[in-house]
Amino acid sequence: MKHVSPPYPSGPSGLPPSTLVGEGRGPRAKRVGRVRGNADGLTKRQLLPASTVPRSRDLRKKAGDPERVLRRALREAFPEARFRHQVPFGCYHADFCSHGAKLIVEIDDATHAEKRTRDERRTQFLNSEGYRVIRFWNNDVMGNLDGVIAAVGDALPDDLKGAARG
């Protein structure tokens, strides 16, 4: 019986390379299929500092009442939007983010009135990542939750509003 070599180069395991990585090797290799990450195959999350995920968890644990109230309300009102809490973006964390809607919801307390320049830079960065940012004051969340949910609903695409809101 004659041995025939495969038409593709095999990897160290003897298996062909993944079709998601591409065909061929080297800097001019053609990438085929759905490829995640940058040229080195690293995703944005993998490029974040190691302290980012623990910081996100800590921010979630230390969430104040307005964040807890809004988190529950967003999940109940818009389950299809899949809002996530304390999502890292570069050196920032978004209070609530729906990746499907490309929408970020921020809750601000009184200290944000003094940090307008910083908040503007942060919003510009998040916009450059392709996300729309809407902001509410803590007292709006605690005193007018229905109005906040209505405003978020207006910012969502119709397919993510859910059957009850449709």
Chimera marker file (.cmm) of the C-alpha trace (Angstrom):
<marker_set name="trace">
<marker id="1" x="0.000" y="0.000" z="0.000" r="1" g="1" b="0" radius="0.5"/>
<marker id="2" x="1.422" y="3.354" z="-1.042" r="1" g="1" b="0" radius="0.5"/>
<marker id="3" x="1.391" y="6.293" z="1.414" r="1" g="1" b="0" radius="0.5"/>
<marker id="4" x="-0.124" y="9.507" z="0.029" r="1" g="1" b="0" radius="0.5"/>
<marker id="5" x="0.637" y="12.772" z="1.789" r="1" g="1" b="0" radius="0.5"/>
<marker id="6" x="-2.321" y="15.070" z="2.479" r="1" g="1" b="0" radius="0.5"/>
<marker id="7" x="-2.858" y="18.064" z="0.159" r="1" g="1" b="0" radius="0.5"/>
<marker id="8" x="-2.382" y="20.420" z="3.102" r="1" g="1" b="0" radius="0.5"/>
<marker id="9" x="0.411" y="20.879" z="5.620" r="1" g="1" b="0" radius="0.5"/>
<marker id="10" x="-0.245" y="19.220" z="8.938" r="1" g="1" b="0" radius="0.5"/>
<marker id="11" x="0.267" y="20.880" z="12.272" r="1" g="1" b="0" radius="0.5"/>
<marker id="12" x="2.328" y="19.582" z="15.183" r="1" g="1" b="0" radius="0.5"/>
<marker id="13" x="-0.528" y="17.257" z="16.156" r="1" g="1" b="0" radius="0.5"/>
<marker id="14" x="-0.632" y="15.760" z="12.658" r="1" g="1" b="0" radius="0.5"/>
<marker id="15" x="-4.037" y="17.370" z="12.043" r="1" g="1" b="0" radius="0.5"/>
<marker id="16" x="-4.678" y="19.934" z="9.326" r="1" g="1" b="0" radius="0.5"/>
<marker id="17" x="-4.750" y="23.579" z="10.417" r="1" g="1" b="0" radius="0.5"/>
<marker id="18" x="-8.152" y="25.047" z="11.280" r="1" g="1" b="0" radius="0.5"/>
<marker id="19" x="-10.066" y="26.489" z="8.334" r="1" g="1" b="0" radius="0.5"/>
<marker id="20" x="-10.906" y="29.433" z="10.570" r="1" g="1" b="0" radius="0.5"/>
<marker id="21" x="-7.248" y="30.380" z="10.780" r="1" g="1" b="0" radius="0.5"/>
<marker id="22" x="-6.724" y="30.402" z="7.032" r="1" g="1" b="0" radius="0.5"/>
<marker id="23" x="-4.825" y="28.746" z="4.270" r="1" g="1" b="0" radius="0.5"/>
<marker id="24" x="-1.068" y="28.727" z="4.115" r="1" g="1" b="0" radius="0.5"/>
<marker id="25" x="1.375" y="30.238" z="6.541" r="1" g="1" b="0" radius="0.5"/>
<marker id="26" x="3.295" y="33.432" z="6.894" r="1" g="1" b="0" radius="0.5"/>
<marker id="27" x="2.365" y="37.133" z="6.825" r="1" g="1" b="0" radius="0.5"/>
<marker id="28" x="0.691" y="36.962" z="3.408" r="1" g="1" b="0" radius="0.5"/>
<marker id="29" x="-1.478" y="33.942" z="4.191" r="1" g="1" b="0" radius="0.5"/>
<marker id="30" x="-5.078" y="34.335" z="3.131" r="1" g="1" b="0" radius="0.5"/>
<marker id="31" x="-7.537" y="34.293" z="6.043" r="1" g="1" b="0" radius="0.5"/>
<marker id="32" x="-10.629" y="32.252" z="5.344" r="1" g="1" b="0" radius="0.5"/>
<marker id="33" x="-13.884" y="32.008" z="7.259" r="1" g="1" b="0" radius="0.5"/>
<marker id="34" x="-14.895" y="33.767" z="10.423" r="1" g="1" b="0" radius="0.5"/>
<marker id="35" x="-11.745" y="34.805" z="12.250" r="1" g="1" b="0" radius="0.5"/>
<marker id="36" x="-11.887" y="36.401" z="15.698" r="1" g="1" b="0" radius="0.5"/>
<marker id="37" x="-9.379" y="38.863" z="17.029" r="1" g="1" b="0" radius="0.5"/>
<marker id="38" x="-6.548" y="40.831" z="15.562" r="1" g="1" b="0" radius="0.5"/>
<marker id="39" x="-3.797" y="39.679" z="13.197" r="1" g="1" b="0" radius="0.5"/>
<marker id="40" x="-2.285" y="37.592" z="15.998" r="1" g="1" b="0" radius="0.5"/>
<marker id="41" x="-5.645" y="35.980" z="16.774" r="1" g="1" b="0" radius="0.5"/>
<marker id="42" x="-6.104" y="37.855" z="20.061" r="1" g="1" b="0" radius="0.5"/>
<marker id="43" x="-9.525" y="39.237" z="20.962" r="1" g="1" b="0" radius="0.5"/>
<marker id="44" x="-10.067" y="42.613" z="22.639" r="1" g="1" b="0" radius="0.5"/>
<marker id="45" x="-10.705" y="40.816" z="25.922" r="1" g="1" b="0" radius="0.5"/>
<marker id="46" x="-7.389" y="38.967" z="25.666" r="1" g="1" b="0" radius="0.5"/>
<marker id="47" x="-5.611" y="42.280" z="25.103" r="1" g="1" b="0" radius="0.5"/>
<marker id="48" x="-6.988" y="43.788" z="28.341" r="1" g="1" b="0" radius="0.5"/>
<marker id="49" x="-4.738" y="44.010" z="31.414" r="1" g="1" b="0" radius="0.5"/>
<marker id="50" x="-4.953" y="41.004" z="33.753" r="1" g="1" b="0" radius="0.5"/>
<marker id="51" x="-6.547" y="43.148" z="36.474" r="1" g="1" b="0" radius="0.5"/>
<marker id="52" x="-9.589" y="44.027" z="34.343" r="1" g="1" b="0" radius="0.5"/>
<marker id="53" x="-11.793" y="40.982" z="34.999" r="1" g="1" b="0" radius="0.5"/>
<marker id="54" x="-11.271" y="41.059" z="38.789" r="1" g="1" b="0" radius="0.5"/>
<marker id="55" x="-12.046" y="44.794" z="38.731" r="1" g="1" b="0" radius="0.5"/>
<marker id="56" x="-15.296" y="44.130" z="36.825" r="1" g="1" b="0" radius="0.5"/>
<marker id="57" x="-16.295" y="41.526" z="39.412" r="1" g="1" b="0" radius="0.5"/>
<marker id="58" x="-15.478" y="43.911" z="42.249" r="1" g="1" b="0" radius="0.5"/>
<marker id="59" x="-17.547" y="46.704" z="40.678" r="1" g="1" b="0" radius="0.5"/>
<marker id="60" x="-20.500" y="44.305" z="40.342" r="1" g="1" b="0" radius="0.5"/>
<marker id="61" x="-20.224" y="43.230" z="43.992" r="1" g="1" b="0" radius="0.5"/>
<marker id="62" x="-20.071" y="46.850" z="45.191" r="1" g="1" b="0" radius="0.5"/>
<marker id="63" x="-22.959" y="48.051" z="43.009" r="1" g="1" b="0" radius="0.5"/>
<marker id="64" x="-25.201" y="50.630" z="44.653" r="1" g="1" b="0" radius="0.5"/>
<marker id="65" x="-28.983" y="50.535" z="44.860" r="1" g="1" b="0" radius="0.5"/>
<marker id="66" x="-29.556" y="52.459" z="41.590" r="1" g="1" b="0" radius="0.5"/>
<marker id="67" x="-27.397" y="49.955" z="39.662" r="1" g="1" b="0" radius="0.5"/>
<marker id="68" x="-29.151" y="46.974" z="41.241" r="1" g="1" b="0" radius="0.5"/>
<marker id="69" x="-32.592" y="48.429" z="40.524" r="1" g="1" b="0" radius="0.5"/>
<marker id="70" x="-31.752" y="49.262" z="36.907" r="1" g="1" b="0" radius="0.5"/>
<marker id="71" x="-30.061" y="45.909" z="36.321" r="1" g="1" b="0" radius="0.5"/>
<marker id="72" x="-33.215" y="44.038" z="37.340" r="1" g="1" b="0" radius="0.5"/>
<marker id="73" x="-35.454" y="46.383" z="35.366" r="1" g="1" b="0" radius="0.5"/>
<marker id="74" x="-33.383" y="46.102" z="32.158" r="1" g="1" b="0" radius="0.5"/>
<marker id="75" x="-33.315" y="42.310" z="32.335" r="1" g="1" b="0" radius="0.5"/>
<marker id="76" x="-37.062" y="42.105" z="32.924" r="1" g="1" b="0" radius="0.5"/>
<marker id="77" x="-38.054" y="44.699" z="30.319" r="1" g="1" b="0" radius="0.5"/>
<marker id="78" x="-35.578" y="43.764" z="27.563" r="1" g="1" b="0" radius="0.5"/>
<marker id="79" x="-34.361" y="40.168" z="27.915" r="1" g="1" b="0" radius="0.5"/>
<marker id="80" x="-33.527" y="39.961" z="24.200" r="1" g="1" b="0" radius="0.5"/>
<marker id="81" x="-31.116" y="42.901" z="24.517" r="1" g="1" b="0" radius="0.5"/>
<marker id="82" x="-29.008" y="40.914" z="27.026" r="1" g="1" b="0" radius="0.5"/>
<marker id="83" x="-27.696" y="43.847" z="28.996" r="1" g="1" b="0" radius="0.5"/>
<marker id="84" x="-24.454" y="43.040" z="30.819" r="1" g="1" b="0" radius="0.5"/>
<marker id="85" x="-23.286" y="44.856" z="33.953" r="1" g="1" b="0" radius="0.5"/>
<marker id="86" x="-19.835" y="46.497" z="34.359" r="1" g="1" b="0" radius="0.5"/>
<marker id="87" x="-18.431" y="45.637" z="30.951" r="1" g="1" b="0" radius="0.5"/>
<marker id="88" x="-14.770" y="46.549" z="30.293" r="1" g="1" b="0" radius="0.5"/>
<marker id="89" x="-13.922" y="48.759" z="27.305" r="1" g="1" b="0" radius="0.5"/>
<marker id="90" x="-10.252" y="49.677" z="27.197" r="1" g="1" b="0" radius="0.5"/>
<marker id="91" x="-9.490" y="51.467" z="30.457" r="1" g="1" b="0" radius="0.5"/>
<marker id="92" x="-13.198" y="52.101" z="31.156" r="1" g="1" b="0" radius="0.5"/>
<marker id="93" x="-16.104" y="50.033" z="32.480" r="1" g="1" b="0" radius="0.5"/>
<marker id="94" x="-19.616" y="50.574" z="31.116" r="1" g="1" b="0" radius="0.5"/>
<marker id="95" x="-22.367" y="50.307" z="33.735" r="1" g="1" b="0" radius="0.5"/>
<marker id="96" x="-24.698" y="48.417" z="31.357" r="1" g="1" b="0" radius="0.5"/>
<marker id="97" x="-24.023" y="47.285" z="27.810" r="1" g="1" b="0" radius="0.5"/>
<marker id="98" x="-26.065" y="45.524" z="25.148" r="1" g="1" b="0" radius="0.5"/>
<marker id="99" x="-23.589" y="44.342" z="22.521" r="1" g="1" b="0" radius="0.5"/>
<marker id="100" x="-26.423" y="43.356" z="20.157" r="1" g="1" b="0" radius="0.5"/>
<marker id="101" x="-27.905" y="46.856" z="20.270" r="1" g="1" b="0" radius="0.5"/>
<marker id="102" x="-24.499" y="48.591" z="20.473" r="1" g="1" b="0" radius="0.5"/>
<marker id="103" x="-25.965" y="50.552" z="23.385" r="1" g="1" b="0" radius="0.5"/>
<marker id="104" x="-24.389" y="51.556" z="26.700" r="1" g="1" b="0" radius="0.5"/>
<marker id="105" x="-26.461" y="52.824" z="29.630" r="1" g="1" b="0" radius="0.5"/>
<marker id="106" x="-24.607" y="54.823" z="32.278" r="1" g="1" b="0" radius="0.5"/>
<marker id="107" x="-25.856" y="55.855" z="35.707" r="1" g="1" b="0" radius="0.5"/>
<marker id="108" x="-24.241" y="58.980" z="37.122" r="1" g="1" b="0" radius="0.5"/>
<marker id="109" x="-24.173" y="60.289" z="40.677" r="1" g="1" b="0" radius="0.5"/>
<marker id="110" x="-23.468" y="63.820" z="41.853" r="1" g="1" b="0" radius="0.5"/>
<marker id="111" x="-19.693" y="63.428" z="41.435" r="1" g="1" b="0" radius="0.5"/>
<marker id="112" x="-20.129" y="63.201" z="37.656" r="1" g="1" b="0" radius="0.5"/>
<marker id="113" x="-21.284" y="66.821" z="37.550" r="1" g="1" b="0" radius="0.5"/>
<marker id="114" x="-17.718" y="67.781" z="38.484" r="1" g="1" b="0" radius="0.5"/>
<marker id="115" x="-16.112" y="65.325" z="36.028" r="1" g="1" b="0" radius="0.5"/>
<marker id="116" x="-17.714" y="66.494" z="32.795" r="1" g="1" b="0" radius="0.5"/>
<marker id="117" x="-14.494" y="66.601" z="30.764" r="1" g="1" b="0" radius="0.5"/>
<marker id="118" x="-13.564" y="63.077" z="31.832" r="1" g="1" b="0" radius="0.5"/>
<marker id="119" x="-17.072" y="61.820" z="31.012" r="1" g="1" b="0" radius="0.5"/>
<marker id="120" x="-16.949" y="63.494" z="27.585" r="1" g="1" b="0" radius="0.5"/>
<marker id="121" x="-13.628" y="61.760" z="26.782" r="1" g="1" b="0" radius="0.5"/>
<marker id="122" x="-15.062" y="58.474" z="27.962" r="1" g="1" b="0" radius="0.5"/>
<marker id="123" x="-18.191" y="58.899" z="25.830" r="1" g="1" b="0" radius="0.5"/>
<marker id="124" x="-16.060" y="59.785" z="22.787" r="1" g="1" b="0" radius="0.5"/>
<marker id="125" x="-14.017" y="56.620" z="23.296" r="1" g="1" b="0" radius="0.5"/>
<marker id="126" x="-17.132" y="54.445" z="23.626" r="1" g="1" b="0" radius="0.5"/>
<marker id="127" x="-18.629" y="56.088" z="20.525" r="1" g="1" b="0" radius="0.5"/>
<marker id="128" x="-15.423" y="55.346" z="18.620" r="1" g="1" b="0" radius="0.5"/>
<marker id="129" x="-15.905" y="51.678" z="19.567" r="1" g="1" b="0" radius="0.5"/>
<marker id="130" x="-19.273" y="51.825" z="17.771" r="1" g="1" b="0" radius="0.5"/>
<marker id="131" x="-21.548" y="52.176" z="20.815" r="1" g="1" b="0" radius="0.5"/>
<marker id="132" x="-24.196" y="54.778" z="21.594" r="1" g="1" b="0" radius="0.5"/>
<marker id="133" x="-24.117" y="56.038" z="25.197" r="1" g="1" b="0" radius="0.5"/>
<marker id="134" x="-27.148" y="57.247" z="27.128" r="1" g="1" b="0" radius="0.5"/>
<marker id="135" x="-26.858" y="58.613" z="30.677" r="1" g="1" b="0" radius="0.5"/>
<marker id="136" x="-29.230" y="58.905" z="33.605" r="1" g="1" b="0" radius="0.5"/>
<marker id="137" x="-28.875" y="60.370" z="37.076" r="1" g="1" b="0" radius="0.5"/>
<marker id="138" x="-29.202" y="58.108" z="40.122" r="1" g="1" b="0" radius="0.5"/>
<marker id="139" x="-32.301" y="59.985" z="41.277" r="1" g="1" b="0" radius="0.5"/>
<marker id="140" x="-33.953" y="59.381" z="37.870" r="1" g="1" b="0" radius="0.5"/>
<marker id="141" x="-33.440" y="55.636" z="38.262" r="1" g="1" b="0" radius="0.5"/>
<marker id="142" x="-34.741" y="55.626" z="41.827" r="1" g="1" b="0" radius="0.5"/>
<marker id="143" x="-37.615" y="58.093" z="41.302" r="1" g="1" b="0" radius="0.5"/>
<marker id="144" x="-38.693" y="57.557" z="37.688" r="1" g="1" b="0" radius="0.5"/>
<marker id="145" x="-37.713" y="54.023" z="36.711" r="1" g="1" b="0" radius="0.5"/>
<marker id="146" x="-40.562" y="53.725" z="34.193" r="1" g="1" b="0" radius="0.5"/>
<marker id="147" x="-39.315" y="56.851" z="32.405" r="1" g="1" b="0" radius="0.5"/>
<marker id="148" x="-35.756" y="55.499" z="32.312" r="1" g="1" b="0" radius="0.5"/>
<marker id="149" x="-36.944" y="52.148" z="30.910" r="1" g="1" b="0" radius="0.5"/>
<marker id="150" x="-39.037" y="53.982" z="28.293" r="1" g="1" b="0" radius="0.5"/>
<marker id="151" x="-36.008" y="56.047" z="27.232" r="1" g="1" b="0" radius="0.5"/>
<marker id="152" x="-33.855" y="52.909" z="26.961" r="1" g="1" b="0" radius="0.5"/>
<marker id="153" x="-36.633" y="51.254" z="24.937" r="1" g="1" b="0" radius="0.5"/>
<marker id="154" x="-36.646" y="54.210" z="22.533" r="1" g="1" b="0" radius="0.5"/>
<marker id="155" x="-32.895" y="53.759" z="22.005" r="1" g="1" b="0" radius="0.5"/>
<marker id="156" x="-33.159" y="50.014" z="21.299" r="1" g="1" b="0" radius="0.5"/>
<marker id="157" x="-33.819" y="48.541" z="17.846" r="1" g="1" b="0" radius="0.5"/>
<marker id="158" x="-37.311" y="47.033" z="17.526" r="1" g="1" b="0" radius="0.5"/>
<marker id="159" x="-36.080" y="43.419" z="17.393" r="1" g="1" b="0" radius="0.5"/>
<marker id="160" x="-34.486" y="43.760" z="20.853" r="1" g="1" b="0" radius="0.5"/>
<marker id="161" x="-37.434" y="45.379" z="22.634" r="1" g="1" b="0" radius="0.5"/>
<marker id="162" x="-39.229" y="42.090" z="23.199" r="1" g="1" b="0" radius="0.5"/>
<marker id="163" x="-42.803" y="41.008" z="22.591" r="1" g="1" b="0" radius="0.5"/>
<marker id="164" x="-44.223" y="42.894" z="25.580" r="1" g="1" b="0" radius="0.5"/>
<marker id="165" x="-42.745" y="46.207" z="24.443" r="1" g="1" b="0" radius="0.5"/>
<marker id="166" x="-43.032" y="45.641" z="20.656" r="1" g="1" b="0" radius="0.5"/>
<link id1="1" id2="2" r="1" g="1" b="0" radius="0.2"/>
<link id1="2" id2="3" r="1" g="1" b="0" radius="0.2"/>
<link id1="3" id2="4" r="1" g="1" b="0" radius="0.2"/>
<link id1="4" id2="5" r="1" g="1" b="0" radius="0.2"/>
<link id1="5" id2="6" r="1" g="1" b="0" radius="0.2"/>
<link id1="6" id2="7" r="1" g="1" b="0" radius="0.2"/>
<link id1="7" id2="8" r="1" g="1" b="0" radius="0.2"/>
<link id1="8" id2="9" r="1" g="1" b="0" radius="0.2"/>
<link id1="9" id2="10" r="1" g="1" b="0" radius="0.2"/>
<link id1="10" id2="11" r="1" g="1" b="0" radius="0.2"/>
<link id1="11" id2="12" r="1" g="1" b="0" radius="0.2"/>
<link id1="12" id2="13" r="1" g="1" b="0" radius="0.2"/>
<link id1="13" id2="14" r="1" g="1" b="0" radius="0.2"/>
<link id1="14" id2="15" r="1" g="1" b="0" radius="0.2"/>
<link id1="15" id2="16" r="1" g="1" b="0" radius="0.2"/>
<link id1="16" id2="17" r="1" g="1" b="0" radius="0.2"/>
<link id1="17" id2="18" r="1" g="1" b="0" radius="0.2"/>
<link id1="18" id2="19" r="1" g="1" b="0" radius="0.2"/>
<link id1="19" id2="20" r="1" g="1" b="0" radius="0.2"/>
<link id1="20" id2="21" r="1" g="1" b="0" radius="0.2"/>
<link id1="21" id2="22" r="1" g="1" b="0" radius="0.2"/>
<link id1="22" id2="23" r="1" g="1" b="0" radius="0.2"/>
<link id1="23" id2="24" r="1" g="1" b="0" radius="0.2"/>
<link id1="24" id2="25" r="1" g="1" b="0" radius="0.2"/>
<link id1="25" id2="26" r="1" g="1" b="0" radius="0.2"/>
<link id1="26" id2="27" r="1" g="1" b="0" radius="0.2"/>
<link id1="27" id2="28" r="1" g="1" b="0" radius="0.2"/>
<link id1="28" id2="29" r="1" g="1" b="0" radius="0.2"/>
<link id1="29" id2="30" r="1" g="1" b="0" radius="0.2"/>
<link id1="30" id2="31" r="1" g="1" b="0" radius="0.2"/>
<link id1="31" id2="32" r="1" g="1" b="0" radius="0.2"/>
<link id1="32" id2="33" r="1" g="1" b="0" radius="0.2"/>
<link id1="33" id2="34" r="1" g="1" b="0" radius="0.2"/>
<link id1="34" id2="35" r="1" g="1" b="0" radius="0.2"/>
<link id1="35" id2="36" r="1" g="1" b="0" radius="0.2"/>
<link id1="36" id2="37" r="1" g="1" b="0" radius="0.2"/>
<link id1="37" id2="38" r="1" g="1" b="0" radius="0.2"/>
<link id1="38" id2="39" r="1" g="1" b="0" radius="0.2"/>
<link id1="39" id2="40" r="1" g="1" b="0" radius="0.2"/>
<link id1="40" id2="41" r="1" g="1" b="0" radius="0.2"/>
<link id1="41" id2="42" r="1" g="1" b="0" radius="0.2"/>
<link id1="42" id2="43" r="1" g="1" b="0" radius="0.2"/>
<link id1="43" id2="44" r="1" g="1" b="0" radius="0.2"/>
<link id1="44" id2="45" r="1" g="1" b="0" radius="0.2"/>
<link id1="45" id2="46" r="1" g="1" b="0" radius="0.2"/>
<link id1="46" id2="47" r="1" g="1" b="0" radius="0.2"/>
<link id1="47" id2="48" r="1" g="1" b="0" radius="0.2"/>
<link id1="48" id2="49" r="1" g="1" b="0" radius="0.2"/>
<link id1="49" id2="50" r="1" g="1" b="0" radius="0.2"/>
<link id1="50" id2="51" r="1" g="1" b="0" radius="0.2"/>
<link id1="51" id2="52" r="1" g="1" b="0" radius="0.2"/>
<link id1="52" id2="53" r="1" g="1" b="0" radius="0.2"/>
<link id1="53" id2="54" r="1" g="1" b="0" radius="0.2"/>
<link id1="54" id2="55" r="1" g="1" b="0" radius="0.2"/>
<link id1="55" id2="56" r="1" g="1" b="0" radius="0.2"/>
<link id1="56" id2="57" r="1" g="1" b="0" radius="0.2"/>
<link id1="57" id2="58" r="1" g="1" b="0" radius="0.2"/>
<link id1="58" id2="59" r="1" g="1" b="0" radius="0.2"/>
<link id1="59" id2="60" r="1" g="1" b="0" radius="0.2"/>
<link id1="60" id2="61" r="1" g="1" b="0" radius="0.2"/>
<link id1="61" id2="62" r="1" g="1" b="0" radius="0.2"/>
<link id1="62" id2="63" r="1" g="1" b="0" radius="0.2"/>
<link id1="63" id2="64" r="1" g="1" b="0" radius="0.2"/>
<link id1="64" id2="65" r="1" g="1" b="0" radius="0.2"/>
<link id1="65" id2="66" r="1" g="1" b="0" radius="0.2"/>
<link id1="66" id2="67" r="1" g="1" b="0" radius="0.2"/>
<link id1="67" id2="68" r="1" g="1" b="0" radius="0.2"/>
<link id1="68" id2="69" r="1" g="1" b="0" radius="0.2"/>
<link id1="69" id2="70" r="1" g="1" b="0" radius="0.2"/>
<link id1="70" id2="71" r="1" g="1" b="0" radius="0.2"/>
<link id1="71" id2="72" r="1" g="1" b="0" radius="0.2"/>
<link id1="72" id2="73" r="1" g="1" b="0" radius="0.2"/>
<link id1="73" id2="74" r="1" g="1" b="0" radius="0.2"/>
<link id1="74" id2="75" r="1" g="1" b="0" radius="0.2"/>
<link id1="75" id2="76" r="1" g="1" b="0" radius="0.2"/>
<link id1="76" id2="77" r="1" g="1" b="0" radius="0.2"/>
<link id1="77" id2="78" r="1" g="1" b="0" radius="0.2"/>
<link id1="78" id2="79" r="1" g="1" b="0" radius="0.2"/>
<link id1="79" id2="80" r="1" g="1" b="0" radius="0.2"/>
<link id1="80" id2="81" r="1" g="1" b="0" radius="0.2"/>
<link id1="81" id2="82" r="1" g="1" b="0" radius="0.2"/>
<link id1="82" id2="83" r="1" g="1" b="0" radius="0.2"/>
<link id1="83" id2="84" r="1" g="1" b="0" radius="0.2"/>
<link id1="84" id2="85" r="1" g="1" b="0" radius="0.2"/>
<link id1="85" id2="86" r="1" g="1" b="0" radius="0.2"/>
<link id1="86" id2="87" r="1" g="1" b="0" radius="0.2"/>
<link id1="87" id2="88" r="1" g="1" b="0" radius="0.2"/>
<link id1="88" id2="89" r="1" g="1" b="0" radius="0.2"/>
<link id1="89" id2="90" r="1" g="1" b="0" radius="0.2"/>
<link id1="90" id2="91" r="1" g="1" b="0" radius="0.2"/>
<link id1="91" id2="92" r="1" g="1" b="0" radius="0.2"/>
<link id1="92" id2="93" r="1" g="1" b="0" radius="0.2"/>
<link id1="93" id2="94" r="1" g="1" b="0" radius="0.2"/>
<link id1="94" id2="95" r="1" g="1" b="0" radius="0.2"/>
<link id1="95" id2="96" r="1" g="1" b="0" radius="0.2"/>
<link id1="96" id2="97" r="1" g="1" b="0" radius="0.2"/>
<link id1="97" id2="98" r="1" g="1" b="0" radius="0.2"/>
<link id1="98" id2="99" r="1" g="1" b="0" radius="0.2"/>
<link id1="99" id2="100" r="1" g="1" b="0" radius="0.2"/>
<link id1="100" id2="101" r="1" g="1" b="0" radius="0.2"/>
<link id1="101" id2="102" r="1" g="1" b="0" radius="0.2"/>
<link id1="102" id2="103" r="1" g="1" b="0" radius="0.2"/>
<link id1="103" id2="104" r="1" g="1" b="0" radius="0.2"/>
<link id1="104" id2="105" r="1" g="1" b="0" radius="0.2"/>
<link id1="105" id2="106" r="1" g="1" b="0" radius="0.2"/>
<link id1="106" id2="107" r="1" g="1" b="0" radius="0.2"/>
<link id1="107" id2="108" r="1" g="1" b="0" radius="0.2"/>
<link id1="108" id2="109" r="1" g="1" b="0" radius="0.2"/>
<link id1="109" id2="110" r="1" g="1" b="0" radius="0.2"/>
<link id1="110" id2="111" r="1" g="1" b="0" radius="0.2"/>
<link id1="111" id2="112" r="1" g="1" b="0" radius="0.2"/>
<link id1="112" id2="113" r="1" g="1" b="0" radius="0.2"/>
<link id1="113" id2="114" r="1" g="1" b="0" radius="0.2"/>
<link id1="114" id2="115" r="1" g="1" b="0" radius="0.2"/>
<link id1="115" id2="116" r="1" g="1" b="0" radius="0.2"/>
<link id1="116" id2="117" r="1" g="1" b="0" radius="0.2"/>
<link id1="117" id2="118" r="1" g="1" b="0" radius="0.2"/>
<link id1="118" id2="119" r="1" g="1" b="0" radius="0.2"/>
<link id1="119" id2="120" r="1" g="1" b="0" radius="0.2"/>
<link id1="120" id2="121" r="1" g="1" b="0" radius="0.2"/>
<link id1="121" id2="122" r="1" g="1" b="0" radius="0.2"/>
<link id1="122" id2="123" r="1" g="1" b="0" radius="0.2"/>
<link id1="123" id2="124" r="1" g="1" b="0" radius="0.2"/>
<link id1="124" id2="125" r="1" g="1" b="0" radius="0.2"/>
<link id1="125" id2="126" r="1" g="1" b="0" radius="0.2"/>
<link id1="126" id2="127" r="1" g="1" b="0" radius="0.2"/>
<link id1="127" id2="128" r="1" g="1" b="0" radius="0.2"/>
<link id1="128" id2="129" r="1" g="1" b="0" radius="0.2"/>
<link id1="129" id2="130" r="1" g="1" b="0" radius="0.2"/>
<link id1="130" id2="131" r="1" g="1" b="0" radius="0.2"/>
<link id1="131" id2="132" r="1" g="1" b="0" radius="0.2"/>
<link id1="132" id2="133" r="1" g="1" b="0" radius="0.2"/>
<link id1="133" id2="134" r="1" g="1" b="0" radius="0.2"/>
<link id1="134" id2="135" r="1" g="1" b="0" radius="0.2"/>
<link id1="135" id2="136" r="1" g="1" b="0" radius="0.2"/>
<link id1="136" id2="137" r="1" g="1" b="0" radius="0.2"/>
<link id1="137" id2="138" r="1" g="1" b="0" radius="0.2"/>
<link id1="138" id2="139" r="1" g="1" b="0" radius="0.2"/>
<link id1="139" id2="140" r="1" g="1" b="0" radius="0.2"/>
<link id1="140" id2="141" r="1" g="1" b="0" radius="0.2"/>
<link id1="141" id2="142" r="1" g="1" b="0" radius="0.2"/>
<link id1="142" id2="143" r="1" g="1" b="0" radius="0.2"/>
<link id1="143" id2="144" r="1" g="1" b="0" radius="0.2"/>
<link id1="144" id2="145" r="1" g="1" b="0" radius="0.2"/>
<link id1="145" id2="146" r="1" g="1" b="0" radius="0.2"/>
<link id1="146" id2="147" r="1" g="1" b="0" radius="0.2"/>
<link id1="147" id2="148" r="1" g="1" b="0" radius="0.2"/>
<link id1="148" id2="149" r="1" g="1" b="0" radius="0.2"/>
<link id1="149" id2="150" r="1" g="1" b="0" radius="0.2"/>
<link id1="150" id2="151" r="1" g="1" b="0" radius="0.2"/>
<link id1="151" id2="152" r="1" g="1" b="0" radius="0.2"/>
<link id1="152" id2="153" r="1" g="1" b="0" radius="0.2"/>
<link id1="153" id2="154" r="1" g="1" b="0" radius="0.2"/>
<link id1="154" id2="155" r="1" g="1" b="0" radius="0.2"/>
<link id1="155" id2="156" r="1" g="1" b="0" radius="0.2"/>
<link id1="156" id2="157" r="1" g="1" b="0" radius="0.2"/>
<link id1="157" id2="158" r="1" g="1" b="0" radius="0.2"/>
<link id1="158" id2="159" r="1" g="1" b="0" radius="0.2"/>
<link id1="159" id2="160" r="1" g="1" b="0" radius="0.2"/>
<link id1="160" id2="161" r="1" g="1" b="0" radius="0.2"/>
<link id1="161" id2="162" r="1" g="1" b="0" radius="0.2"/>
<link id1="162" id2="163" r="1" g="1" b="0" radius="0.2"/>
<link id1="163" id2="164" r="1" g="1" b="0" radius="0.2"/>
<link id1="164" id2="165" r="1" g="1" b="0" radius="0.2"/>
<link id1="165" id2="166" r="1" g="1" b="0" radius="0.2"/>
</marker_set>
